């Protein structure tokens, strides 16, 4: 992502440099022209993109937070490096390109757009408005896959095997985990004893199906000490004599009851004050199959344990999760509820928050920055309307192409806002500040188109990923960036020319504009 977006700055700067060289300017003059003309646009473009990714800090996901911060740092560094040391790697004797059909096509479009902007708007505006209507009307739905299973790889052998197991064993589903950590063995015993009573009441009330906990292995040092005190009061010699007499009177073989005599010896030894009772963990051989069951309940830290609750139905909704979060804990006992299905239910409200709240905050930031940047109401309205139409066209395209939203590709709207606004900044800043409109617009439109196409191709290539998360995010971003680029070239520019904004630093006369 960083390479795909960072190269846009190089394309933009170098495109203007190449145009100056092709017009006969020297290396130093061409560098100065490129940086002077587009340095401000690159700065604000890097700022909006960096803020867009930095907004992932609000996602409450450590993975997305790290991704956003790292890319924000990288994008900022790319913006600085491309306007400073980039030209150190450009040969001074660079041979200018003599024939450039792309630049020629862009030049013809710019001249036509400057001469007859309304003719272009007459085509682009109805198309964008039609897509806006499609995006709004509820008759054509936008599919939202709220089921976390939609994030599973389509061709995963593990996923296929799990699905087959669930089909063959429909009464089985993932349990809810209750993770309990104590500071002492006695506290661990007390915690699970209280949890056992509470969960048993829930089972009798029909609120859960069953549960499995490690209370039998969470031994109580207090109970062990009480039992040792009771052992002191027992006369083991008399008990051993009584057992021997009973065996003799009934003509049993004493050797067959050797384990009973050994138990009496062990109990008598345990009653001694200096006797250290061995841990039950040392009684199992290292290769015992029982460790598979024991390690299901105990972490490497023996005071961190897990209990399992089987619910009456698979946990699939946020409402089910909230009921369990309210019913399962016991007052005064710190317990962490987890589990695959249990945790994935949080993705639904999380994705709604990402789609609505944080995307809205990004839009507000973009609108505020554009107001400060342009300081012209008409240019600001043109850019804001363009962003709204581009997002609407993105939604309409996803409806028409049956591209569903899932729990993670809702992030595409924020990324489209962060990246798509850059295209408008590049062209409108040049339009606003230029003294030679036709030349300067030609020099910026070509690299903007190339940069947009590389970004679209980069995100679009994720569509071939087997992971639905990456695939859905890439396709949604590619669609959004396509419409952002198209709306910038065919709506923003002709609209800016048509409204004839009053420029803050210069005023073009009608004759100068006609000449351009």
C-alpha positions, 0 to 999 in steps of 0.5 A: 500500500505504501509503495502504491501510494508513495509512488504517486508523488513521484509520478506527479512531480516527475511528470511536471519535470518532464513537461518542463524538459520537453519544452526546452528548460534545463535541469535546474529550471525544470526541478524548480518549476516542478517543486514550485508548482506541485510542492504545495499540492504534494504536501496537502495530498500527503497530509490527507492520505496520512490522516486517513490512515492515521484515523485507524487509531480510532478502530480499537484494533491493535493490528489496524492501529499499527497499520495506520500509524506505519503507513501514515509515517511512510506516506509523510516521509514519501511526500518529503523525500519526493520533493527534496532528494528525489531529483538527486537520482534524476540524471542532469542530462536527461533526454526529454521525451520528443513524442508523448501521445498521452500528453498530447491527448491530455493537452487536447482535452484540457484545451477543449475543457477550457473552451467548452466546460459545460459540454463536458459537464453535460455528459459527466453530471447526468451520469454521476447524478444517475449513479447518485440516485441508484445509490440512494434508492432502497429498491436496489439493495447494497448487500451487507454480509454481517456474518463473520463466516464471510471472512473465511477463505473460500478455498480453505481446506481447514474451513471446508473440513470444519464446515463438514464437521458442523454439518455432520454434528449439528449439535456441536458449536464453539463454546464460550470461554471463561478465563480466570486468573488468580493470585494464589491457589486458594483464591483460584479454588474459591473463584471456581467454586463460586463460578460452579454454583452460579453456572449450575443455577444457569443450567437448571434455569435453562439459560445455558446447555452445559459447562465444563470447569477445572474446579476438581484440579483447582485444589484448596490449600485450606481444605488440605490443611484441615484434612491433615489435621483430621488425619492426626486424630486417626489411630492408623496402627489400630486401623491397620490391625483391624484391616488385617484381622478382617482379612484373616477372619474372612480368609482373604489373601492379604497380598491382594489388598496391598494397595489398601495398606499402602494407602494407610501408610501414605495417609499416616505420612501425610499427617506428619507436620514436616511432610510436603504433599506433592503436586498433582502435576508431578503424578502424571507421566510426561507422555500421558494422554491426560495432558491433552485434557489438562492443558485444555483448562490450564495455561503455562501459568497454573493460576490462569485457567479456562472454563467452557460454557456450551450455549443453547444455540450458536452465538451469532448475534450481538444480542446473544453475546450481551446476554452471556456477558451479563449472565455468566460473570460472578460478582467479585470474580474477574473473568474474561469471556472469549471464544471464536463466535463470541468474539466475532459478534463484536465485528458487526457494531465495530464495522458499523462504527467504522462505516458511519462515525469514522468515515464521517469524521474523515469527511469533516476533516477533508471538508475543513482542510479544503476550506482552509486550503482554497479559501474560496467557497465555489472551489470548496463546493466543487470539491465537496460535491465531487467527493459526494458524487464519487462515493455515491458512484462507488456505492451504486457500482457495488450495488450494480456489480453485486459487490457486498460489503463485509465486516472489514471492507467498510474501511474502503470508504475512509480510504477512498475519501483520504486518497480520492480527495488528493486528485482534486487538490492536485488539479484545483491548486494548479488551476487556482494558482496558475498563470498559464492555465492550459500549460499547467493543467496539462502538466498535472492532469497527465500524472494525476491520471497515471497515479490514479491508474496505478493506485486502482491497479494496486488495490484491484490486484487484491481482488485475486486474493483468496482471502475474502477480507483482502479481496473485498477491500481491494475491489471496493477501494479500486471502484471508489478510486476509479470514480474519484479519478473520473469525477476529478477529471470530468467533473471537478475541472470543468465545474471549476472552469464553469463557475469562474472562481475568483482567485485569491492571488490573481484575476484573469481577464476574459481575454486571458482566459479565452487565450488560454 
